[in-house]
Amino acid sequence: MIILTYRIETAGSVEAMAAKIASDQSTGTFVAVPGETEELKARVAARVVAIRPLEDVRTPTWPEAPVEAGPFHRADVDIAFPIEAIGTDLGALMTIAIGGVFSIKGMTGIRVVDMKLPVEFKHAHPGPQFGIEGSKRLTGVEGRPIIGTIVKPALGLRPHETAELVGELVESGVDFIKDDEKLMSPAYSPLKDRIAAIMPRILDHEQKTGKKVMYAFGISHADPDEMMRNHDLVLEAGGNCAVININSVGFGGMSFLRKRCGLVLHAHRNGWDILTRDPGAGFDFKVYQQFWRLLGVDQFQINGIKVKYWEPDDSFVRSFEALRAPLFAPEDRPLPVAGSGQWGGQAPETYQRTGGTTDLLYLCGGGIVSHPGGPAAGVRAVQQAWEAAVSNIPLGVYAQDHPELAASIAKFSDGKAA
C-alpha cells in the first residue's frame, strides 16, 4: 500500500471529506458506470485508515470560503492507495495521490504532509548514483563539511573571466564550486565555452596538488536530448558534477538524464516555494524530496540557517532531517546542501540542529568571495568556524587565534553575506 497523509481543512465534516478524497482519487465517479462492481472497488479503491483531529482555525486558507462560514475544522488523514491501482510510476503517483486532490470541492485548504512508499518503488527507480559517500570520495573530504561557493551570473562574467575567478578559488582550498542555478548557457557565457575555460584550471590544480575541486556546471535544458549533450560536454572535459534545476526539467528529463549519467547531480529546487509557501496548502518537502531521490539526485540544495529568503530555520531543519532519513537503505540518501546567505557564523547552530553531523555541503557565496582577505581567507574562515562548531568552542573565542574567522565575524555578523 501507498500511504498519503493529507492535512485537510474544511467548514464541513473532515470524515466526509476524507472519504471523498479516497473515493474521487480511486474508484469514485459522480454516477455509476458499466462494469463497476464491488469486487473491483475492493481491489483498487483507496481507503481512509486514520484521522487525527487538529485544532480548528478561524480563517480559511483559500479565500473563496467566507470567514463567517467557520470555524474551519482540520485533521491529518491517512489514506491508503493499493499499489495495484497506481503502480510505481512517479507520474501516476503525483497525478492520483497529489495532483487531483486540490480540485475537490468542499475543502478550504489541503496540504500533503507525508508519504510512505512500499519497497516496490526501490526496485523501480535508480536512486542516487553517488550520494553522500560518493560526494565525499570525489572531493577528498572527511570529518568536516564539504565547503563550497558559487559563481554568480549577476556578475556577467564571460568564460575567460569566470575561469580567472575559478583559478583563484581552486587555489584557496575550496572543495566545491557551482554555477548559480540561473547560469546555464547565456549568450555572454555559453556552456561549451565556459567548460573549455574552466576545466583546464581544475585539472591543472589537480595535477599540482592531487586535489580535484568539484565544479558543478549548469546543464539544465527543457529538451532532454540537449541536456544530455550538455552532460557529455562536461564529462568529456573531465568534469564530475552538474547543477540540475529539477522543477524546470521535470520527472521525465531527470529520469532520462540519470539513466545515462556519469556526473554527480546537484539538485536545485527553485520553484519549490510555489508548492509549499502557503502553510495550509501545497505539500511538505518531506513528500516532495522522495520523488527526486528515487529519480537519482546526489546532492540536494535546501537553504540553511538564517537565510536571506522567507524560509524559517525550523523548515530547513525538517528538510535536512528528511534527506538524512533513508527511504529504503542508507545508500539512497543524497548529500544535504545548506546555502543562501551562509558564512561561518551559522556553522554552530547548523551543527547543533542537524544532529551533530558534518555530512553536508556548506555553500557560501559572498561569505567566501567577499571576505576582506580574499577568497582564500574566506575559505579558511568557514573551515575555522566549523572547527569551532564541532569542538563546541564559541566563535568569538576561537576567532581570537584565527584572524580569518575574526575578519569574517567583523564583516558578516550583520547578516550581509548573501
VEXMI-906344 format. One record per residue (C-alpha): residue number from 1; residue in one letter; x, y, z. Coordinates in nm, 3 decimals, always signed. Layout:
   num   residuo         x         y         z
   NUM         A         X         Y         Z
...
This chain:
   num   residuo         x         y         z
     1         M    +0.000    +0.000    +0.000
     2         I    +0.098    +0.362    -0.063
     3         I    +0.007    +0.583    +0.234
     4         L    -0.050    +0.957    +0.186
     5         T    -0.114    +1.190    +0.478
     6         Y    -0.331    +1.493    +0.399
     7         R    -0.386    +1.790    +0.628
     8         I    -0.750    +1.863    +0.549
     9         E    -0.924    +2.191    +0.630
    10         T    -1.299    +2.225    +0.581
    11         A    -1.603    +2.401    +0.722
    12         G    -1.790    +2.070    +0.699
    13         S    -1.711    +1.719    +0.812
    14         V    -1.347    +1.612    +0.799
    15         E    -1.458    +1.249    +0.793
    16         A    -1.682    +1.308    +0.491
    17         M    -1.407    +1.499    +0.311
    18         A    -1.154    +1.222    +0.378
    19         A    -1.394    +0.965    +0.237
    20         K    -1.450    +1.185    -0.069
    21         I    -1.075    +1.209    -0.137
    22         A    -1.037    +0.833    -0.112
    23         S    -1.331    +0.780    -0.345
    24         D    -1.262    +1.054    -0.600
    25         Q    -0.895    +0.963    -0.635
    26         S    -0.955    +0.594    -0.692
    27         T    -1.285    +0.436    -0.797
    28         G    -1.541    +0.708    -0.734
    29         T    -1.743    +0.882    -1.007
    30         F    -2.045    +1.108    -0.994
    31         V    -2.260    +0.832    -1.144
    32         A    -2.236    +0.452    -1.163
    33         V    -2.056    +0.328    -1.474
    34         P    -2.087    -0.001    -1.667
    35         G    -1.859    -0.275    -1.537
    36         E    -1.828    -0.124    -1.191
    37         T    -1.851    -0.396    -0.925
    38         E    -1.794    -0.415    -0.552
    39         E    -1.517    -0.669    -0.615
    40         L    -1.336    -0.425    -0.844
    41         K    -1.373    -0.145    -0.590
    42         A    -1.238    -0.363    -0.311
    43         R    -0.926    -0.438    -0.515
    44         V    -0.830    -0.089    -0.634
    45         A    -1.017    +0.157    -0.412
    46         A    -0.829    +0.387    -0.177
    47         R    -0.943    +0.384    +0.184
    48         V    -0.916    +0.607    +0.489
    49         V    -0.704    +0.435    +0.756
    50         A    -0.661    +0.708    +1.022
    51         I    -0.793    +1.052    +1.117
    52         R    -0.607    +1.266    +1.373
    53         P    -0.801    +1.583    +1.460
    54         L    -0.617    +1.915    +1.488
    55         E    -0.721    +2.248    +1.632
    56         D    -0.984    +2.447    +1.439
    57         V    -0.887    +2.772    +1.267
    58         R    -1.094    +3.089    +1.227
    59         T    -0.962    +3.196    +0.886
    60         P    -0.973    +2.969    +0.579
    61         T    -0.659    +2.901    +0.376
    62         W    -0.834    +2.963    +0.045
    63         P    -1.016    +3.298    +0.012
    64         E    -1.323    +3.167    -0.174
    65         A    -1.457    +3.043    +0.161
    66         P    -1.610    +3.329    +0.362
    67         V    -1.473    +3.375    +0.713
    68         E    -1.823    +3.361    +0.858
    69         A    -1.854    +3.001    +0.733
    70         G    -1.608    +2.894    +1.005
    71         P    -1.483    +2.761    +1.230
    72         F    -1.279    +2.553    +0.990
    73         H    -1.203    +2.201    +1.104
    74         R    -0.865    +2.039    +1.045
    75         A    -0.722    +1.690    +1.072
    76         D    -0.431    +1.483    +0.945
    77         V    -0.582    +1.200    +0.743
    78         D    -0.400    +0.885    +0.626
    79         I    -0.533    +0.739    +0.303
    80         A    -0.402    +0.411    +0.163
    81         F    -0.382    +0.356    -0.215
    82         P    -0.333    +0.000    -0.342
    83         I    -0.010    -0.043    -0.538
    84         E    -0.220    -0.224    -0.800
    85         A    -0.409    +0.100    -0.870
    86         I    -0.105    +0.325    -0.915
    87         G    +0.198    +0.108    -0.980
    88         T    +0.547    +0.251    -0.934
    89         D    +0.527    +0.526    -1.197
    90         L    +0.605    +0.856    -1.024
    91         G    +0.395    +1.049    -1.275
    92         A    +0.093    +0.836    -1.187
    93         L    +0.164    +0.875    -0.817
    94         M    +0.180    +1.254    -0.847
    95         T    -0.136    +1.267    -1.058
    96         I    -0.353    +1.036    -0.849
    97         A    -0.237    +1.083    -0.492
    98         I    -0.141    +1.450    -0.500
    99         G    -0.243    +1.648    -0.809
   100         G    -0.610    +1.559    -0.815
   101         V    -0.694    +1.630    -0.452
   102         F    -0.654    +2.007    -0.488
   103         S    -0.953    +2.033    -0.722
   104         I    -1.204    +1.862    -0.489
   105         K    -1.494    +2.080    -0.371
   106         G    -1.567    +2.135    -0.005
   107         M    -1.220    +2.198    +0.129
   108         T    -1.091    +2.535    +0.242
   109         G    -0.732    +2.409    +0.235
   110         I    -0.531    +2.091    +0.193
   111         R    -0.164    +2.008    +0.235
   112         V    +0.016    +1.679    +0.170
   113         V    +0.238    +1.629    +0.475
   114         D    +0.371    +1.275    +0.448
   115         M    +0.407    +0.982    +0.210
   116         K    +0.514    +0.625    +0.278
   117         L    +0.606    +0.412    -0.020
   118         P    +0.635    +0.033    -0.039
   119         V    +0.959    -0.141    -0.133
   120         E    +0.842    -0.186    -0.493
   121         F    +0.949    +0.176    -0.555
   122         K    +1.307    +0.096    -0.454
   123         H    +1.334    -0.166    -0.727
   124         A    +1.166    +0.052    -0.990
   125         H    +1.392    +0.360    -0.964
   126         P    +1.772    +0.406    -0.960
   127         G    +1.815    +0.645    -0.666
   128         P    +2.141    +0.839    -0.615
   129         Q    +2.445    +0.718    -0.805
   130         F    +2.695    +0.898    -0.578
   131         G    +2.504    +1.044    -0.282
   132         I    +2.682    +1.130    +0.043
   133         E    +2.970    +0.883    +0.022
   134         G    +3.042    +0.945    -0.346
   135         S    +3.044    +1.322    -0.298
   136         K    +3.292    +1.289    -0.010
   137         R    +3.511    +1.049    -0.204
   138         L    +3.529    +1.268    -0.515
   139         T    +3.611    +1.581    -0.316
   140         G    +3.851    +1.403    -0.080
   141         V    +3.673    +1.543    +0.225
   142         E    +3.631    +1.350    +0.551
   143         G    +3.542    +1.461    +0.903
   144         R    +3.413    +1.804    +0.806
   145         P    +3.158    +1.954    +0.569
   146         I    +3.242    +1.996    +0.202
   147         I    +3.297    +2.372    +0.168
   148         G    +3.160    +2.527    -0.150
   149         T    +3.100    +2.856    -0.322
   150         I    +2.906    +2.995    -0.620
   151         V    +2.979    +3.179    -0.944
   152         K    +2.702    +3.440    -0.960
   153         P    +2.555    +3.522    -1.305
   154         A    +2.470    +3.874    -1.188
   155         L    +2.841    +3.945    -1.230
   156         G    +2.801    +3.897    -1.606
   157         L    +3.135    +3.717    -1.627
   158         R    +3.246    +3.588    -1.966
   159         P    +3.408    +3.244    -1.981
   160         H    +3.769    +3.363    -1.951
   161         E    +3.673    +3.595    -1.665
   162         T    +3.490    +3.313    -1.489
   163         A    +3.798    +3.096    -1.531
   164         E    +4.013    +3.362    -1.366
   165         L    +3.783    +3.362    -1.062
   166         V    +3.775    +2.982    -1.057
   167         G    +4.153    +2.973    -1.071
   168         E    +4.168    +3.191    -0.761
   169         L    +3.905    +2.980    -0.585
   170         V    +4.070    +2.644    -0.650
   171         E    +4.394    +2.783    -0.510
   172         S    +4.202    +2.895    -0.199
   173         G    +4.141    +2.542    -0.075
   174         V    +3.769    +2.532    -0.155
   175         D    +3.622    +2.185    -0.220
   176         F    +3.329    +2.268    -0.447
   177         I    +3.225    +2.544    -0.688
   178         K    +2.897    +2.569    -0.871
   179         D    +2.730    +2.773    -1.138
   180         D    +2.437    +2.965    -0.996
   181         E    +2.110    +2.799    -1.093
   182         K    +2.035    +3.095    -1.324
   183         L    +2.358    +3.037    -1.517
   184         M    +2.301    +2.778    -1.789
   185         S    +2.415    +2.884    -2.136
   186         P    +2.354    +3.258    -2.182
   187         A    +2.489    +3.444    -2.485
   188         Y    +2.765    +3.607    -2.280
   189         S    +2.880    +3.274    -2.135
   190         P    +2.787    +2.971    -2.349
   191         L    +2.821    +2.647    -2.156
   192         K    +3.063    +2.494    -2.409
   193         D    +3.298    +2.792    -2.383
   194         R    +3.268    +2.804    -2.005
   195         I    +3.363    +2.438    -1.973
   196         A    +3.660    +2.488    -2.207
   197         A    +3.785    +2.782    -2.000
   198         I    +3.726    +2.637    -1.652
   199         M    +3.821    +2.268    -1.670
   200         P    +4.192    +2.326    -1.753
   201         R    +4.215    +2.528    -1.429
   202         I    +4.054    +2.245    -1.233
   203         L    +4.270    +1.976    -1.391
   204         D    +4.593    +2.176    -1.364
   205         H    +4.531    +2.225    -0.992
   206         E    +4.464    +1.852    -0.956
   207         Q    +4.793    +1.770    -1.130
   208         K    +4.984    +2.001    -0.895
   209         T    +4.815    +1.913    -0.566
   210         G    +4.625    +1.588    -0.609
   211         K    +4.302    +1.766    -0.511
   212         K    +4.027    +1.787    -0.773
   213         V    +3.784    +2.063    -0.688
   214         M    +3.432    +1.959    -0.781
   215         Y    +3.277    +2.208    -1.023
   216         A    +2.903    +2.182    -1.091
   217         F    +2.814    +2.319    -1.434
   218         G    +2.457    +2.428    -1.507
   219         I    +2.339    +2.185    -1.776
   220         S    +1.959    +2.213    -1.734
   221         H    +1.751    +2.224    -2.051
   222         A    +1.384    +2.163    -2.131
   223         D    +1.491    +1.930    -2.415
   224         P    +1.630    +1.609    -2.257
   225         D    +1.848    +1.540    -2.563
   226         E    +2.007    +1.884    -2.536
   227         M    +2.057    +1.839    -2.162
   228         M    +2.227    +1.507    -2.232
   229         R    +2.458    +1.675    -2.483
   230         N    +2.544    +1.931    -2.215
   231         H    +2.616    +1.644    -1.976
   232         D    +2.851    +1.486    -2.230
   233         L    +3.043    +1.812    -2.277
   234         V    +3.116    +1.825    -1.904
   235         L    +3.207    +1.457    -1.875
   236         E    +3.434    +1.458    -2.180
   237         A    +3.621    +1.763    -2.045
   238         G    +3.697    +1.580    -1.719
   239         G    +3.419    +1.732    -1.508
   240         N    +3.232    +1.535    -1.246
   241         C    +2.924    +1.739    -1.141
   242         A    +2.623    +1.923    -1.283
   243         V    +2.356    +2.156    -1.146
   244         I    +2.004    +2.044    -1.237
   245         N    +1.705    +2.275    -1.194
   246         I    +1.476    +1.985    -1.112
   247         N    +1.140    +2.159    -1.133
   248         S    +1.234    +2.304    -1.472
   249         V    +1.343    +1.976    -1.632
   250         G    +1.069    +1.765    -1.472
   251         F    +1.044    +1.397    -1.386
   252         G    +1.095    +1.284    -1.745
   253         G    +1.403    +1.497    -1.802
   254         M    +1.557    +1.385    -1.475
   255         S    +1.485    +1.018    -1.545
   256         F    +1.631    +1.043    -1.896
   257         L    +1.948    +1.206    -1.762
   258         R    +2.001    +0.971    -1.467
   259         K    +1.984    +0.656    -1.680
   260         R    +2.281    +0.773    -1.887
   261         C    +2.462    +0.982    -1.628
   262         G    +2.829    +0.987    -1.529
   263         L    +2.814    +1.306    -1.322
   264         V    +2.718    +1.391    -0.966
   265         L    +2.373    +1.551    -0.993
   266         H    +2.334    +1.860    -0.774
   267         A    +1.962    +1.939    -0.744
   268         H    +1.845    +2.298    -0.718
   269         R    +1.478    +2.315    -0.618
   270         N    +1.393    +2.666    -0.748
   271         G    +1.016    +2.683    -0.786
   272         W    +0.952    +2.462    -0.483
   273         D    +0.835    +2.766    -0.290
   274         I    +0.531    +2.787    -0.520
   275         L    +0.429    +2.445    -0.393
   276         T    +0.490    +2.496    -0.022
   277         R    +0.499    +2.859    +0.093
   278         D    +0.134    +2.868    +0.198
   279         P    +0.130    +2.664    +0.523
   280         G    -0.229    +2.547    +0.466
   281         A    -0.185    +2.426    +0.108
   282         G    +0.066    +2.257    -0.120
   283         F    +0.295    +1.992    +0.024
   284         D    +0.586    +1.942    +0.257
   285         F    +0.946    +1.890    +0.149
   286         K    +0.928    +1.555    +0.328
   287         V    +0.697    +1.441    +0.049
   288         Y    +0.847    +1.636    -0.241
   289         Q    +1.204    +1.514    -0.191
   290         Q    +1.110    +1.148    -0.218
   291         F    +1.028    +1.181    -0.587
   292         W    +1.366    +1.334    -0.672
   293         R    +1.564    +1.094    -0.456
   294         L    +1.405    +0.800    -0.632
   295         L    +1.487    +0.961    -0.967
   296         G    +1.852    +0.989    -0.864
   297         V    +1.969    +1.327    -0.733
   298         D    +2.302    +1.305    -0.547
   299         Q    +2.309    +1.645    -0.375
   300         F    +2.003    +1.844    -0.268
   301         Q    +2.011    +2.218    -0.201
   302         I    +1.776    +2.313    +0.087
   303         N    +1.862    +2.665    +0.211
   304         G    +2.012    +2.689    +0.562
   305         I    +2.005    +2.862    +0.899
   306         K    +1.922    +3.236    +0.895
   307         V    +1.878    +3.250    +0.519
   308         K    +1.813    +3.556    +0.305
   309         Y    +1.482    +3.410    +0.185
   310         W    +1.143    +3.353    +0.352
   311         E    +1.204    +3.002    +0.485
   312         P    +1.227    +2.975    +0.866
   313         D    +1.506    +2.780    +1.035
   314         D    +1.268    +2.506    +1.152
   315         S    +1.173    +2.436    +0.792
   316         F    +1.538    +2.393    +0.697
   317         V    +1.590    +2.152    +0.988
   318         R    +1.288    +1.944    +0.882
   319         S    +1.419    +1.934    +0.524
   320         F    +1.761    +1.825    +0.645
   321         E    +1.609    +1.550    +0.858
   322         A    +1.402    +1.429    +0.564
   323         L    +1.712    +1.393    +0.347
   324         R    +1.908    +1.220    +0.624
   325         A    +1.641    +0.953    +0.670
   326         P    +1.685    +0.656    +0.433
   327         L    +1.393    +0.581    +0.205
   328         F    +1.485    +0.213    +0.188
   329         A    +1.861    +0.191    +0.262
   330         P    +2.142    +0.425    +0.382
   331         E    +2.293    +0.450    +0.035
   332         D    +1.981    +0.615    -0.109
   333         R    +2.050    +0.937    +0.083
   334         P    +2.160    +1.244    -0.115
   335         L    +2.406    +1.492    +0.035
   336         P    +2.220    +1.783    +0.202
   337         V    +2.338    +2.123    +0.078
   338         A    +2.300    +2.422    +0.311
   339         G    +2.303    +2.751    +0.122
   340         S    +2.157    +3.103    +0.094
   341         G    +2.339    +3.381    +0.278
   342         Q    +2.568    +3.139    +0.457
   343         W    +2.903    +3.221    +0.616
   344         G    +3.086    +3.072    +0.913
   345         G    +2.852    +3.239    +1.159
   346         Q    +2.574    +2.983    +1.103
   347         A    +2.806    +2.682    +1.147
   348         P    +2.749    +2.626    +1.522
   349         E    +2.370    +2.631    +1.502
   350         T    +2.371    +2.426    +1.181
   351         Y    +2.586    +2.162    +1.350
   352         Q    +2.372    +2.153    +1.664
   353         R    +2.034    +2.148    +1.493
   354         T    +2.125    +1.881    +1.239
   355         G    +2.225    +1.626    +1.499
   356         G    +2.598    +1.691    +1.511
   357         T    +2.678    +1.570    +1.160
   358         T    +2.935    +1.702    +0.915
   359         D    +2.786    +1.510    +0.622
   360         L    +2.674    +1.815    +0.428
   361         L    +2.786    +2.059    +0.165
   362         Y    +2.812    +2.406    +0.321
   363         L    +2.764    +2.653    +0.037
   364         C    +2.876    +3.014    +0.081
   365         G    +2.867    +3.274    -0.194
   366         G    +2.956    +3.618    -0.062
   367         G    +3.051    +3.456    +0.267
   368         I    +3.366    +3.334    +0.090
   369         V    +3.435    +3.554    -0.214
   370         S    +3.356    +3.881    -0.029
   371         H    +3.585    +3.812    +0.267
   372         P    +3.806    +4.119    +0.326
   373         G    +4.115    +3.900    +0.293
   374         G    +4.001    +3.745    -0.036
   375         P    +3.853    +3.405    -0.124
   376         A    +4.135    +3.201    +0.030
   377         A    +4.084    +3.375    +0.362
   378         G    +3.708    +3.326    +0.317
   379         V    +3.751    +2.951    +0.281
   380         R    +3.978    +2.933    +0.585
   381         A    +3.729    +3.138    +0.787
   382         V    +3.447    +2.893    +0.710
   383         Q    +3.670    +2.595    +0.788
   384         Q    +3.768    +2.758    +1.119
   385         A    +3.403    +2.822    +1.204
   386         W    +3.327    +2.454    +1.155
   387         E    +3.628    +2.354    +1.363
   388         A    +3.490    +2.571    +1.643
   389         A    +3.138    +2.432    +1.599
   390         V    +3.249    +2.068    +1.616
   391         S    +3.470    +2.143    +1.918
   392         N    +3.188    +2.335    +2.091
   393         I    +3.402    +2.648    +2.119
   394         P    +3.223    +2.985    +2.083
   395         L    +3.315    +3.154    +1.755
   396         G    +3.431    +3.469    +1.932
   397         V    +3.673    +3.269    +2.145
   398         Y    +3.805    +3.066    +1.850
   399         A    +3.846    +3.386    +1.647
   400         Q    +4.098    +3.521    +1.897
   401         D    +4.362    +3.288    +1.749
   402         H    +4.219    +3.271    +1.396
   403         P    +4.236    +3.606    +1.216
   404         E    +4.041    +3.492    +0.908
   405         L    +3.743    +3.399    +1.125
   406         A    +3.776    +3.723    +1.320
   407         A    +3.765    +3.925    +0.997
   408         S    +3.465    +3.723    +0.878
   409         I    +3.275    +3.795    +1.202
   410         A    +3.351    +4.167    +1.170
   411         K    +3.234    +4.171    +0.807
   412         F    +2.930    +3.943    +0.804
   413         S    +2.780    +3.938    +1.154
   414         D    +2.517    +4.190    +1.038
   415         G    +2.380    +3.918    +0.810
   416         K    +2.501    +4.064    +0.478
   417         A    +2.686    +3.764    +0.341
   418         A    +2.449    +3.691    +0.052
